[in-house]
Amino acid sequence: MHPGVLLLFQNYGNQVGDDEIYHNNLKLAELADGLGYNSVWCVEHHFDADYSMCPDNTQLLSYLAGRTSNIKLATGAVILPWNDPLRVVEKISLLDQLAPGRVIFGMGRGLARMEYEGQRQDMNESRERFDEAAEMILRGLESGVVENDGDFYKQPRVEVHPAPLASFKGRAYAVAMSPDSAVAAGKLGVGMTSFIQGPVEEVHMPIINAYRESYRQHHGSEPPPPILSDLGYCHHDADEAKKVTQQYAANYFRTCVTHYEFGGEHFANTKGYQHYNLGAQALKEAGMEAVTDAFVGAQISGTPDQIIEQYHARKEMIGPFEPLFVPYHGGIPYDKAEESFKLMTKEVMPELLKL
């Protein structure tokens, strides 16, 4: 395994200034570089600091390119329907010049209605826009030339300079939180990444299997291991670890439900999002408390030994995967997050590197 870190930039409850949240996240990124983590991933989200705030992850990673030396810098992800494909190719190519060989390009299509409305985009077009833009961008990153004559993007042929430094084959990923997104990632021939939302066997295995089947079908080879993110907490005291996880992971999940309107009825009538309507129905039937408990219980956290055991069990269930640790979320005090992160590094990461 090659452990990485995911930065959320969440100002839970807007309890402090946005600048403090940024300072702490950037400090974690630089710490991760010094501690030997494989990658740092930065989300893209808009208009809702209570959930997450990083309107341009390529800009943020360009800053980290100058502040770090070894760690890979990953967009987790650029939301394609909200970004012009030509500009994405230019930004990623430039970022790769600033951090040669260290850039990972992650892309997604977005899920929050409020972000789509703020971006003046029709959410019903998201799947078609993502599919067309993704192919256009991947071609551009390989050739240094961007052109397209599709339903959504009419792009005359242009050369990108600085030209892409190296191929992005093997370092491009797509977020897959639903079976159709998993199929799309497999068809594109890129890796997949997911954020743990519930019991892996029940919630995520169907998505992972859909990705693997699609990848094999379209490329005739085995796909790369999926990348999975957990909102974990590591502490020598098991009871303390459980208490902290239950409080702060639950905080995060409640903002997630609000931001994405997971209980809303709009998914049923939004093209390409019918899968999420099943989740909305499940939330109504089971109740918020039960669904929150399932989310919290699915995260990998506990004592170092417990966490190692949980990673072993997950690998036995799904096969090879790459872990992302999300130490700073849900309003957890920064000192607790950093303490947990350092303990993960010291006592868990050496074992993960052997898996």
BAZAVEX-704310 format. One record per residue (C-alpha): x, y, z; residue in three letters. Coordinates in steps of 0.1 Angstrom, whole numbers, plus 5000, padded with zeros to 4 digits. Each point is the difference from the previous one (the first is absolute). Example, Ala and Ser with C-alpha at 12.3 -4.5 7.8 and 13.67 -1.06 7.14 Angstrom:
2
512349555078ALA;501450344993SER;
END
This chain:
355
500050005000MET;501050364994HIS;498250215027PRO;498850354991GLY;498250295016VAL;496850184989LEU;499450365009LEU;496450115004LEU;500350375010PHE;496949975022GLN;499150295023ASN;497449805020TYR;497450235015GLY;502050304987ASN;501550015035GLN;503350164990VAL;501350214971GLY;500449844966ASP;503750105002ASP;500549785030GLU;498649704983ILE;502350064970TYR;503150055022HIS;499349675017ASN;499349804968ASN;503250144984LEU;502049915031LYS;498749644998LEU;501049994963ALA;503550115008GLU;500249765029LEU;498949714978ALA;502850084976ASP;502649995028GLY;498649685014LEU;500249814968GLY;496449974988TYR;499549914964ASN;497450264990SER;497950305011VAL;496650044985TRP;498050334999CYS;496250014994VAL;498150264979GLU;497050155017HIS;498250334999HIS;497750235020PHE;499749795032ASP;502850045025ALA;498149795025ASP;500649704977TYR;503150084979SER;501750294984MET;502649974973CYS;498850184968PRO;503249924980ASP;502149715010ASN;502550044972THR;500850355014GLN;500449865035LEU;502249714988LEU;502250254982SER;500750165034TYR;500849665014LEU;502249924971ALA;502450275013GLY;499649905037ARG;500649624996THR;502749784985SER;498949654996ASN;496249945005ILE;497849964970LYS;497450284995LEU;496549884990ALA;496850174991THR;497349825018GLY;498350104978ALA;499650274973VAL;496250004993ILE;499949994962LEU;496550154994PRO;501150315019TRP;503350064982ASN;500950074964ASP;501949694986PRO;502650214983LEU;500850185032ARG;500249685019VAL;502749864975VAL;501950335003GLU;499950005038LYS;501049645005ILE;502850034974SER;501350315018LEU;499749835034LEU;502149714987ASP;502750244990GLN;500050145035LEU;500249665016ALA;501549774974PRO;498649655001GLY;498250065032ARG;496550104987VAL;497049775001ILE;497050114980PHE;496749915017GLY;496650094985MET;496449985010GLY;496550114989ARG;498650155032GLY;496949925020LEU;498850315019ALA;497050194984ARG;501050325017MET;503449994984GLU;498649934966TYR;497650295004GLU;502850235011GLY;502149904971GLN;497050074976ARG;500149644987GLN;497249764993ASP;500449705023MET;498149784975ASN;502950044975GLU;502749905025SER;500649644987ARG;500250114963GLU;502250305009ARG;502349795021PHE;500449724974ASP;500750254972GLU;502450225020ALA;501949705015ALA;500949864967GLU;500950344986MET;502350085030ILE;501749665000LEU;500850034963ARG;501350355006GLY;502349895029LEU;501549734978GLU;500450204968SER;500450365011GLY;497250084975VAL;496450085010VAL;497249994975GLU;496449875001ASN;496850014980ASP;497549865024GLY;496550085012ASP;501250225029PHE;503650104992TYR;500950164966LYS;503850055003GLN;502150104970PRO;503449844998ARG;502550165023VAL;503449905013GLU;500550025038VAL;503250175013HIS;501749915022PRO;499449674984ALA;499249705022PRO;503249895016LEU;499349625000ALA;497249764994SER;497149995025PHE;499349634993LYS;500249845034GLY;499550335019ARG;496450094990ALA;497049915022TYR;496350065001ALA;497750025030VAL;497549715000ALA;497350025026MET;497349824979SER;500149714976PRO;499650214969ASP;503050225010SER;502049685006ALA;499149884965VAL;501150334986ALA;503349995018ALA;500649654987GLY;499250104964LYS;502450295003LEU;502849775011GLY;500850205031VAL;500149915037GLY;497150055023MET;499750165034THR;497250005025SER;499150155034PHE;498849735025ILE;496350075006GLN;498849685016GLY;500849635005PRO;502549914973VAL;498549664990GLU;496550154997GLU;500650354987VAL;503450004982HIS;500649654986MET;497350034973PRO;501750324989ILE;503549855000ILE;498849694982ASN;498350224973ALA;503250194995TYR;502149684997ARG;497649844976GLU;499950324978SER;503850045000TYR;500649644990ARG;497350014973GLN;501450324984HIS;503749955005HIS;500649625003GLY;502250045031SER;499750025037GLU;499150345015PRO;502250195025PRO;499049965037PRO;497250245011PRO;500850295023ILE;497850015031LEU;499750295025SER;499149975037ASP;499350265026LEU;502149835026GLY;501450075035TYR;502949835016CYS;500649985037HIS;501649765025HIS;496849995020ASP;497349814982ALA;497250175018ASP;501350344993GLU;500549924963ALA;496449874998LYS;498650315018LYS;501950254978VAL;499149814968THR;496349995010GLN;499950375006GLN;502050144971TYR;499349754972ALA;496350045009ALA;500450384998ASN;501549964965TYR;497349774988PHE;497250235011ARG;501550284980THR;500349764971CYS;496349925002VAL;499150375000THR;502450104973HIS;499049734976TYR;496349995011GLU;500349635004PHE;496549985013GLY;498550204971GLY;497749884973GLU;501750184971HIS;502349714992PHE;497149804987ALA;499450264973ASN;503650104992THR;501549824971LYS;503049785010GLY;499450015037TYR;497349745005GLN;502549795020HIS;500050275027TYR;496249985002ASN;500449655015LEU;502250155027GLY;497550275007ALA;497349745004GLN;502249795023ALA;500750315021LEU;496350065004LYS;499349645009GLU;502949955024ALA;500150345016GLY;502850255003MET;501449855032GLU;500449654986ALA;501550124967VAL;502450225019THR;501149715022ASP;500549784969ALA;502250284984PHE;502150045032VAL;500349625005GLY;501449964965ALA;503050235005GLN;503349855009ILE;501050135035SER;501149895034GLY;503349905016THR;502949944977PRO;499549625003ASP;496350034993GLN;500650214970ILE;502549764986ILE;497649725005GLU;497250194982GLN;502250074970TYR;501049634999HIS;496349905001ALA;499150254973ARG;502749874977LYS;498949645005GLU;496550124989MET;500750204970ILE;503649924990GLY;502750264995PRO;499150375006PHE;501750325009GLU;499050185033PRO;499450375005LEU;499950135035PHE;497850315008VAL;501350125034PRO;498450355001TYR;496250014998HIS;496750075017GLY;501450275023GLY;502649785017ILE;502550225018PRO;503250034979TYR;502349885028ASP;497949685002LYS;500149954963ALA;503850054998GLU;500649775030GLU;497949734984SER;501850054966PHE;503549975016LYS;499049685019LEU;498649854967MET;503350084984THR;502149855027LYS;498149685008GLU;497749934971VAL;501750124968MET;503049755003PRO;497549715000GLU;498050144971LEU;503150034979LEU;500349625004LYS;496549924988LEU;
END
